[in-house]
Amino acid sequence: MGSQKLKICLTGATGWLGQSLLHANRDPLTQYDFDAYGRSKSEITTDSGTSIQNQLFSLKEISSKEYDVFAPFAFATRDRSLQMNDQDYIDLNKAIVMDAASVIRNGRVGSVLNISSGVVIQKSESQLLDRSYSIYADLKRFQEDVFADACNSAGIPLINCRVFSLSGRDMKEPLKYAIGDLLNQAISNGSIELSSKGSVIRRYMDSRDLMTLLLEYVKRGDCVSVESGGEKIDLIQLARQVLELFGHSPSSITYADTRETPSNQYFSSENHFEKIADEASYTLADITNQITNVAKSLERLHS
């Protein structure tokens, strides 16, 4: 893999993680040339001022080109399963995966960067009670297996990242996530109501940091499976930090349910990214900076 120029094909460019890849704080010594595909045509201007044309997905067009990296981020997220018939949701995602696999098997990409999910290997007690998580986990496992087989057939490396909890300014619907909901409550009410007093532990990593470091793995040219990692924190502690950051009393927390509830521990067990960040002399956003970045996603939502 050349270290000075990477031609990247990204699908799902209009989604949260697609946007984070386009806006990642990439190595300034490497030139990144993106072909971006999404659900709608648009022009994306990155923080560095680069203009990227987002195009409508075309399997024929993608298959006719050569790329150093294929990042097939297109996927119908778990919340879509709540709006669709189960089988329709499964069929939709399997079709998306098989289209991407056909690009890989075509033999014109140098490596594949895949985004999977932590639910493939771990679910909290509360997630186990929700059928949508099981469906989503099975589909992400299917995606991992199909991509691994396609990459093996094509003789190219696969970088597979199982994502647990992320944050960042590119969040499309921040209120659907705990960290976004906490911030919104603190900003709007000066207080936070949590679901229960039960311990809820997460590891949060900024999505742009994640994409920056995944590109480091890409440039190394090795097959690797990693978990998203990040700073470990209990949601009660996070709520206190959010309140303090916005000038409110950290004790302004109430609980909707004080009864014992199912365990909701869901966090990565490995810290691969801390190691590669050190090797790349890259500073990861701590939880305070992550809170600030999520606040920017809320500002965009309300603007």
N, C-alpha and C positions, 0 to 999 in steps of 0.2 A: 504494500500500500504506500503510495507516494505521500511524503510529509508536507509538500508545499501546495498541493491542490487536491480538493475532493469534490467530485461531481456527485450530488446527492439527489435522489428521488424521494420525495416525501408525500405520502397520501395521508388524508386526515389533517390537512394543513390548517383548516379553520377551527379545529378543536383546541382544547386547552394545551395538551402536550405538543401538538404540532406547532402551535404558536411559540411555545417555550423553546423548541428546537431552533426555530427561525431567529429567535431573539437571544439565544444562548450567548454567554460571554466566551466566545470561541477564541482559540489560539490565534493571536494576530499574525503569526508567522505562516499560517496556513490559509490559503484562499478557498472559500467555500462557495460553490456554485449550485444553487438549488433549482430544481424543477418541482414546484409545489402544486398539489392537486387536492381539491376539496369539494364540498357540496355546492359551492357557488363561486362565480368569478368575482375577483376583487384584487385590489393592489395592496400589498402589505409593505409598510415601510418600517424597517428594523430600527433599533435604537442607534445604530451606527450610521443611519441615513440611507442604507441600501434598499432599493425598491425591488420587490419580488412580486411577480404576477402569479396569483393563484388561479389555476385553471380547473375546469370541470374534469372529473376523472375520466380517463380514456385508456382502457387496457391495451388497445391496439397501439396507441401512441407510445405508451410507456415501454411496451415490449420491443419497440423498434429502435430504442436507444440503448446506449451503454452507460452504466453508472458505476462509480467506485463504491457507493453505499446506497442500499435500498432500505428506506425506513417506512414500512407499511403500518402507519399508525391508525388508519381507518378502522373503526370498530364501533358497533352500536353499544353504548355504555349500559351498565346495569339498570339505570333508571328508565331506559327505554323499554326494558322487559316488563315494567309495571304498566306500560301503556299499550302493550301488544299481547296478542295470543302467544303462549309459550312456544308453540311450534313455529310460528311465523318468525319470532325473535331468533330462535335457534337456526332456522333455515337462512335467514338474512345474514347472520354472522358467519355461518359456514361458507356461504357463497363468497363473502368478502375475503375470507381466509384463502379459499381455493383460487380466487383470482390472483391474489398476491403470490401464492405458491407457484402459479404458472409463470409469473415473471421471474421468480428465482430459478426455476427449472430451465428457463429459456437460455440460461448461461451467459447473460450479458451484464450481470452485476457482480461486483467484487466482494461485497460482504452485506450482511443483513443486520439491521438494528431493530429488535423487537421489544415492544412494551407489553409485558404480561401483568399479572396481579398476584399479590400476596395470598389471596384466597385459594390459589392453587395448592398451597402447602399448609395453610393455617387459617382457621376460622375461630372467632370468639364464640362463646356460648350463645350470645344473642344473634350472631350471624347464622349459626346452625339452625336456629328456629325460623329463619327466613328463606323460603324456597328460592327466591331470586338469586341469592348468593351461591347456592349450589348449582343452579343453571349457568350462572356467569363463570363460576370456577371450572365447570366441565368444558365450557367453550374456550376458555383461556388455555386449559390443558390441551385441548384439541389443537388450538393455534400453535402452541409450543411444539407439539409433536409433529405437526404437518410441516412447519418451518424447519425444524431440525432435520427431518427426512429430506426435504427439498435441498437444503444447504449441503447435506452430506452427498446427495446425488450430484450436485453441481461442483462439489469440492471447494466450497467457500466457507469462511468463518461466520458463525452466528453469535451475536451479542444479545443475550436475553436478560431483560431486567424485570424482576417481579416487584411491582410498586405496592407499597403499603400506604403511608399517609404523606401527602404532598401539600405544599402551600404555594403562594406566589401571586404576582400581579396579573398573570394570564388566566386565572380562574374564570371560567365563563359564567358559572352560576354559584358564586361563593356561599350563598345562603344554604345550599344543600349540604355543606360540609361543616363539621363542628367548629373549626377555627374561624370560618367566615361568619357563622351564626353568633359565636361569642363576641366577635368584634362588632357586628351589627347591633347587638343588644347593648354593648357598652357605649357605643356612639349615640344610639337613639334614646336609651333609657338611663344611662349612668349606673346601671346594675345588670346582673346576669342571673338568669334562672337556668339551672342545670336539671337534667332529667331525674337524677338521683344522686345520693351521696356515695354510691358505689365507685370503686376505683376504676378509672378508664385510662389506660396507658397507651400512648402513641409515640412513634418516632416521626418527627416532621423534618422534611428536607424541601428547600425551595426548588421548584420545578426547573428553573433556568440553571441552577447549580447542577441538578441531576443531568440535564442534557449536555452541559459543558463537559462533565466528567465521562459520560457515555461516549462522547466523541473522542476522548482520550483513549478509551478502550478500542474504539474503531481504528484509530491510527496505529495501534499496536498490532492489529491484524490477528489477534488470537480469538478462538472460541471461548466464551465465558458466560456463566450464569451468575447474576448478582442480585442482591436485594437492595431496595432503595436507601435503607439506613436513615441517618439523620439524628437530630437531638431528641433524646428520650424525655418525655414529660407526661405527668398526670393531668387530666383535663381540669381538675380543681385548681392545681398550681397554674396552669395556663390561663384560666379565667382570672385569677388574681393578678397575673402579670399584665393581662390585657387591660384590666380596670386601672391599675397603677399607671400604665403607659398613657392612658387617656385622662389622667388626673382625677380618678374616682377612688373611693375607698376600696381596698382589696377585700374588705369584709362584706361588700354589697352583693352577696351571693345568696340566692334562695334555691330550694329544691322542690321540684314538682312532685316527687315521690320519695318518701323516706324509707320505704320498705326495701327489703333485700331484693335485688334484681339480678338477672343473669350476668355472669362475668362478661366484660366487654374489652378484654385485653387483646390488642391486635397490633403487633409491631414486629419489625424485622429482627432477626436474631444475629445478623452479621453487619459489620461495619466496613465493607469493602471500600466504600467511597471515601472514608476518612483517610485510608491509606493512599489511595491514588491521588487524592487532593494534596496530601503532603508531598508526594513524589512530583506533582506538577506545580508545586508552590502556589496552589489555588486556595483562597480563603472562602470557606463555606459560610453562608449567612446564618448567624445564630438566631435563636428564637425571637429575640427582640426585632431584628431586621426582617425576619419572616412576617411578624405581625404587621410591621410597617408596609411590607409589600402586599399583603392581603388587603390592607386598608385601601391601597391604590386600586385594587380590583373592585372594591365596594364603591369607590368614588366614580369609577367608570360606569358601574351599574346604575348609579343614581344621576349621572350627568345627562 
